[in-house]
């Protein structure tokens, strides 16, 4: 018997509608922390073995004949330019059409893509794919835990699997689960019964980690809800900095029996609502965060790790805000490092000057109304890199970075001694190699400050004396009741037990 022929493709973007930088086709084409746009047979070569859903699907597809089409991903940012979306969507649809007779499609998507014309980018992509393959062909999809999902998307997808960890150390595993679910649907020869549910509150991204409660408990429920007519149950926390109608949490369930699938989805929704009061927002003002880190560092044998979640490029922020940097300098922190600050001009200046040079540098602050003004420093260019290196941490491990010119600038100011990592391509710091590539060993520092919200925990928490979530300006606002939403669905609560959004007033009540 011949193996099922499955067309495979991926199109990943997490859209922060409050971010000032649009996401262009070129951002998908060139890559960075993620692989560049890849097509045809090269897809198999590049993604096999990577902790990316497509890599996991490939690894679990030994009984499928794969037809690789395309994979494209870009660092989270502002609205996806419509022409870029249309181009990549057409490449996917044309590739599927050119595949000839196929038995199914697998799509490695995110779930929080917003284009200039479509709030539900993934739903629009699926609509176009369905126009090619018809309404009945199985289309299996894997999603990020931060998807903002719609009923329309749920109708168009045949099956959905979602990351169950944040930090996302199970991306490949999620792709493998998608392969298993697709295999099961093909074997039964009929569509799954399915259920889709949405919760009525939005938790802040800083309290969505599955390494903490209530995330650990909620995601731990999912495997136990399967069985007795239920093949799979999955859950999205949602992506708060997206001003769209369907922003928030959602649940997908699949199986052979509709009644059982509905019960499982309802049970998960009830668990989410019971947990609402257990969510919080752990942010500490930047100055206090630095003061605590300095105090702990006086006796700690391991570094204190501070994250800057509101300027996390991994959530669409620019990565050049200066609030936490200013707090470190003002407090005279010693044995400290911060990175990565996105500033291609500063990186270029450092490379032009060369290692050992002393430069007058202006760092960050390209969007002062969002992230604060640029900071002027006198710095020694301590180390330079071309930004090419291999990640080693649990999330990105094995992937090749291409972050452009990078530099470590050492600032000795008063009693302070701070190393600042600047780079040329936006990327969140979720892997210690982003320091090591410019000569900094994180475990040797007293204070390590990272531009990340939660993903950093996988690689940095194991070496940390304590982890502190700092509150500083940025385009990834985490206090949801202060976000100027305009397009949410009425009644959804902004934060756990928070005020309900009012469409009439355009604000929280």
C-alpha positions in Angstrom: 0.0 0.0 0.0 1.4 3.4 -0.9 2.1 5.9 1.8 -0.2 9.0 2.1 1.1 12.0 0.2 1.2 15.0 2.5 2.0 18.6 1.4 3.8 20.5 4.2 4.3 24.2 4.7 4.8 26.8 7.4 4.0 30.5 7.9 4.7 31.9 11.3 4.2 35.4 12.7 3.1 36.8 16.1 1.6 40.2 15.5 1.7 43.0 18.1 -0.8 45.5 16.8 0.8 48.2 19.1 4.3 47.7 17.7 5.7 50.6 15.6 7.5 48.5 13.1 5.5 46.8 10.3 6.5 43.3 9.2 7.6 43.1 5.6 8.2 40.3 3.2 11.9 41.0 3.6 11.7 40.1 7.3 10.5 36.6 6.4 13.0 36.3 3.6 16.2 37.1 5.5 15.7 35.2 8.8 17.4 36.0 12.0 16.8 33.9 15.2 14.5 31.9 12.9 15.5 30.3 9.6 15.0 32.4 6.5 12.3 31.7 4.0 12.9 28.2 2.7 11.3 26.4 -0.3 11.1 23.0 -1.9 13.4 20.0 -0.9 15.6 22.4 1.1 12.7 22.5 3.7 13.5 18.9 4.6 17.2 19.6 4.8 16.9 22.7 7.0 14.2 21.7 9.4 15.0 18.0 10.1 16.0 17.8 13.8 15.2 21.4 14.7 12.9 22.3 17.7 10.4 23.8 15.3 7.0 22.2 14.7 7.8 21.4 11.0 10.9 19.6 12.2 8.9 17.5 14.6 6.3 16.7 11.9 9.1 15.6 9.5 10.6 13.4 12.2 7.3 11.7 12.9 6.3 11.2 9.2 8.1 8.0 8.4 4.9 6.5 6.9 4.1 9.7 4.9 5.4 10.7 1.5 6.1 14.4 2.2 5.8 17.1 -0.5 7.7 20.1 1.0 6.4 23.5 -0.2 7.7 26.4 2.0 8.4 27.6 5.4 8.6 31.3 6.4 8.8 32.9 9.8 9.7 36.4 11.0 10.5 37.9 14.4 7.3 39.1 16.0 6.4 42.7 15.2 3.7 45.0 13.9 1.1 44.3 11.3 2.2 42.0 8.5 2.3 44.0 5.3 -0.6 42.8 3.1 1.5 42.4 -0.1 4.0 40.3 1.8 1.2 38.1 3.2 -0.4 37.7 -0.2 2.9 36.7 -1.8 3.8 34.0 0.8 0.2 32.7 0.9 0.2 32.4 -2.9 3.5 30.6 -2.8 2.0 28.1 -0.4 -1.2 27.7 -2.3 0.6 27.4 -5.6 2.9 24.8 -4.2 0.1 22.7 -2.8 -1.7 22.9 -6.2 1.5 21.8 -8.0 1.8 18.8 -5.7 -0.8 17.0 -7.6 -2.8 14.3 -5.9 -2.3 14.5 -2.2 -4.0 12.9 0.8 -3.6 15.8 3.3 -1.9 19.0 4.2 0.1 20.0 7.3 0.6 23.7 8.1 3.0 24.9 10.8 1.3 28.2 11.8 1.4 30.6 14.8 -2.2 31.7 15.5 -1.6 35.4 16.2 -0.9 36.8 12.7 -2.7 40.0 11.9 -2.3 41.6 8.5 -3.2 45.0 7.3 -6.5 43.6 5.9 -7.2 40.5 8.1 -7.5 40.2 11.9 -7.2 36.4 11.5 -4.2 35.9 9.2 -4.2 32.1 9.7 -7.9 31.9 9.1 -7.5 33.8 5.8 -4.6 31.5 4.8 -6.7 28.4 5.5 -9.5 29.9 3.5 -7.2 30.2 0.5 -5.8 26.7 1.0 -9.3 25.3 1.2 -10.0 27.0 -2.2 -7.2 24.8 -3.6 -7.8 21.5 -1.9 -11.6 21.6 -1.3 -13.6 21.3 1.9 -13.0 17.7 2.7 -9.2 17.1 2.5 -7.6 16.7 5.9 -5.7 19.9 6.8 -3.7 19.4 10.1 -2.4 22.5 11.8 0.0 23.1 14.7 -0.1 26.4 16.6 1.8 28.5 19.1 0.5 28.6 22.7 -0.1 32.3 22.1 -2.6 32.0 19.2 -5.7 34.3 19.2 -8.0 31.8 17.5 -11.4 32.3 15.8 -14.4 30.1 15.2 -13.9 30.5 11.5 -10.3 29.1 11.8 -11.6 26.2 13.9 -14.1 25.3 11.2 -11.5 25.4 8.4 -8.9 23.2 10.2 -9.4 19.5 10.4 -7.2 19.1 13.5 -5.1 21.4 15.7 -2.2 20.8 18.1 -0.8 23.5 20.2 2.5 23.9 22.2 2.0 22.8 25.8 5.0 24.6 27.2 6.0 28.2 27.7 9.0 28.6 27.2 8.3 26.6 24.1 10.6 23.7 24.5 8.0 21.3 22.9 7.7 22.9 19.5 9.0 19.8 17.6 6.9 17.6 19.9 3.8 19.5 18.9 4.5 19.0 15.2 4.9 15.3 15.9 1.5 15.2 17.7 0.0 16.9 14.6 1.4 14.1 12.5 -0.2 11.5 14.8 -3.5 13.3 14.7 -3.5 13.5 10.9 -2.6 9.8 10.7 -5.5 9.0 13.0 -7.9 11.0 10.9 -6.7 9.3 7.7 -7.0 5.9 9.3 -10.6 6.4 10.4 -11.6 7.7 6.9 -13.9 10.4 8.2 -13.5 13.8 9.8 -13.0 14.2 13.5 -15.8 15.4 15.7 -14.5 18.7 17.0 -15.3 21.4 19.6 -14.0 25.0 20.0 -14.4 27.1 23.1 -13.3 30.6 24.1 -12.6 31.9 27.7 -13.9 35.3 28.8 -10.7 36.8 30.2 -7.2 37.5 28.9 -4.2 36.7 31.2 -1.1 38.8 31.0 1.8 37.2 29.0 4.1 37.5 32.0 2.0 35.1 33.9 1.4 32.5 31.2 4.5 30.4 31.9 3.9 26.7 32.2 6.9 26.6 34.6 4.6 28.4 37.1 1.0 28.1 38.3 -1.7 28.1 37.1 -0.1 27.4 33.7 1.6 24.1 34.9 -1.7 22.8 36.3 -3.8 23.8 33.3 -1.6 22.3 30.7 -1.1 19.2 32.8 -4.8 18.5 32.4 -4.7 18.2 28.7 -3.3 14.6 28.3 -5.8 13.4 31.0 -8.8 14.7 29.0 -8.0 12.5 26.0 -9.5 9.0 25.8 -13.0 7.5 25.6 -13.8 9.0 22.3 -11.5 12.0 22.6 -8.2 12.0 20.6 -6.8 15.3 21.6 -7.5 18.5 23.6 -5.3 21.6 23.3 -5.4 25.1 24.7 -4.1 28.6 23.7 -3.4 31.2 26.3 -3.7 33.9 23.6 -1.5 36.9 22.8 -2.6 40.1 24.7 -0.9 42.9 22.7 -3.3 42.3 19.7 -6.2 44.7 19.4 -8.6 42.3 17.6 -12.0 40.9 18.3 -10.9 37.3 19.2 -7.9 38.2 21.4 -7.7 35.7 24.2 -7.8 32.1 25.3 -9.3 29.2 23.3 -9.7 25.4 23.4 -9.7 22.8 20.6 -10.9 19.2 21.1 -11.0 16.3 18.6 -12.2 12.7 18.6 -14.6 10.1 17.3 -17.6 11.0 19.5 -19.1 14.5 19.4 -20.6 14.3 22.9 -17.3 13.2 24.4 -15.4 15.9 22.6 -17.9 18.6 23.8 -17.5 17.3 27.4 -13.7 17.4 27.3 -13.7 21.0 25.8 -16.3 22.1 28.5 -14.2 20.5 31.3 -11.1 22.4 30.1 -13.0 25.7 29.8 -14.3 25.2 33.4 -10.8 24.6 34.7 -9.5 27.8 33.0 -12.3 29.8 34.5 -11.7 28.3 38.0 -8.0 29.3 37.7 -8.7 33.0 36.8 -8.0 34.3 40.3 -4.7 32.4 40.4 -3.2 34.6 37.6 -1.3 37.7 38.5 1.3 40.1 37.0 4.8 39.8 38.6 6.2 43.1 37.3 8.5 45.2 39.6 9.5 48.8 38.7 12.9 48.7 37.0 14.7 50.8 39.6 13.4 48.5 42.4 14.3 45.4 40.4 17.9 46.6 39.9 18.1 47.5 43.6 17.0 44.1 44.6 19.4 42.4 42.2 22.3 44.4 43.5 21.4 43.5 47.1 21.1 39.8 46.3 24.3 39.9 44.3 26.3 40.9 47.3 26.1 37.4 48.7 24.7 35.2 45.9 26.9 32.6 44.2 24.8 32.7 41.0 23.6 35.6 38.9 20.4 37.4 39.5 18.4 37.4 36.2 16.2 40.4 35.3 13.9 40.3 32.3 12.5 43.3 30.4 9.2 41.8 29.2 7.6 45.0 27.9 10.5 45.5 25.5 10.6 41.8 24.4 11.2 41.5 20.6 9.7 38.0 20.9 6.4 39.7 21.5 6.8 42.3 18.8 8.5 45.0 20.8 11.3 46.9 19.2 14.1 45.8 21.6 15.7 49.2 21.9 14.0 50.7 25.0 16.3 52.1 27.6 14.4 52.0 30.9 16.1 49.0 32.3 19.5 50.1 30.9 19.1 53.5 32.6 18.2 51.8 35.9 21.4 49.7 35.8 23.5 52.7 35.0 21.9 55.0 37.6 22.3 52.4 40.3 26.0 51.8 39.5 25.5 48.1 39.0 28.7 46.1 38.8 29.4 42.7 37.3 26.3 43.2 35.2 25.3 42.7 31.5 22.3 43.5 29.5 21.3 42.3 26.0 20.4 42.3 23.3 19.6 45.9 22.5 18.6 46.4 18.9 20.8 49.2 17.5 22.4 48.5 14.1 23.9 52.0 14.0 25.7 51.5 17.3 26.8 48.0 16.3 28.2 49.4 13.1 30.0 52.2 15.0 31.6 49.6 17.3 32.8 47.5 14.3 34.2 50.5 12.5 36.2 51.5 15.7 37.4 47.9 16.4 38.0 45.9 19.5 39.7 47.9 22.3 38.6 51.3 21.0 36.8 53.8 23.2 33.7 55.3 21.6 31.0 57.9 22.5 27.9 55.8 21.7 24.2 56.6 21.6 22.3 53.5 22.5 18.7 52.7 21.7 15.8 55.1 21.8 14.6 55.0 18.2 11.1 55.3 19.5 11.4 57.5 22.5 7.7 57.9 23.0 7.4 54.2 23.5 10.6 53.0 25.1 12.5 56.1 26.3 15.3 58.2 24.9 18.6 57.1 23.6 21.4 56.9 26.3 24.8 58.4 25.7 27.8 56.5 27.1 31.5 56.4 26.9 32.3 52.7 26.2 35.1 50.4 25.4 34.5 48.1 22.5 35.3 44.8 24.3 34.2 42.2 21.8 32.8 42.0 18.2 30.9 39.3 16.4 29.3 38.9 12.9 26.2 37.5 14.7 26.5 34.0 13.2 26.4 31.3 15.9 24.5 28.2 16.9 22.0 28.3 19.7 22.5 25.7 22.5 19.6 26.3 24.9 16.5 24.2 25.3 14.3 26.3 23.1 16.4 27.3 20.0 19.1 24.6 20.5 20.7 23.5 17.2 19.3 26.4 15.2 21.7 28.8 13.5 21.4 32.5 14.3 22.1 35.3 11.8 21.8 38.5 13.8 24.2 40.7 11.9 27.0 42.7 13.5 27.0 42.5 17.3 29.2 44.1 19.9 29.8 44.1 23.6 30.3 47.6 25.0 31.8 47.9 28.5 30.7 51.0 30.4 32.6 52.0 33.6 30.8 54.9 35.1 31.5 55.9 38.7 31.5 52.7 40.6 29.4 50.9 38.0 30.7 48.3 35.5 28.2 47.2 32.9 28.5 45.3 29.7 25.9 46.2 27.0 25.2 43.9 24.0 24.0 45.6 20.9 23.0 43.9 17.7 21.7 44.5 14.2 18.7 42.2 13.9 15.8 42.2 16.4 15.7 39.0 18.5 14.7 38.2 22.1 17.4 36.9 24.4 16.2 33.4 25.2 19.6 31.7 24.8 22.9 32.3 26.7 24.8 32.1 23.4 23.6 35.6 22.7 26.0 36.8 25.4 28.7 34.2 24.8 29.1 35.2 21.1 30.4 38.5 22.3 32.6 37.2 25.1 30.3 37.2 28.1 29.7 34.1 30.1 26.4 34.7 31.8 27.1 32.4 34.8 30.1 34.6 35.7 28.0 37.7 36.1 26.3 39.1 39.2 23.4 40.5 37.2 22.1 39.3 33.8 19.4 41.4 32.2 17.6 40.1 29.1 15.1 41.4 26.6 12.6 38.6 26.9 9.3 37.9 28.7 9.2 34.2 29.5 11.2 32.2 27.0 14.4 33.1 28.7 13.4 31.0 31.7 14.3 27.7 29.9 18.0 28.6 29.6 18.5 31.2 32.3 16.5 30.1 35.3 18.7 27.1 35.9 21.7 29.3 36.5 19.8 32.1 38.4 19.8 32.9 42.1 16.5 34.6 41.5 14.5 35.8 38.5 12.9 39.3 38.6 10.4 40.6 36.1 11.1 44.3 35.6 8.6 47.0 34.5 10.1 49.4 32.0 8.6 51.1 29.0 8.1 49.1 25.8 5.7 48.1 23.0 4.6 44.8 24.7 2.4 46.3 27.5 1.7 43.8 30.2 -0.8 45.7 32.4 -3.8 44.8 30.3 -6.3 47.3 31.9 -4.0 50.1 30.8 -3.7 49.0 27.1 -5.7 51.3 24.7 -7.7 48.5 23.1 -10.4 49.5 20.6 -11.5 46.3 18.8 -11.9 43.5 21.5 -15.2 41.7 21.8 -17.4 43.3 24.4 -17.3 41.8 27.9 -13.9 40.1 27.8 -12.1 40.9 31.0 -8.7 42.6 30.8 -6.5 40.5 33.0 -7.6 38.0 35.7 -10.7 39.3 37.5 -10.1 42.5 35.7 -12.5 45.1 34.2 -14.7 44.1 31.3 -14.0 45.7 27.9 -16.8 47.9 26.7 -17.2 48.3 22.9 -19.4 51.4 23.5 -16.9 53.2 25.6 -13.8 51.7 23.8 -12.3 51.1 27.2 -12.3 48.9 30.3 -15.2 49.4 32.7 
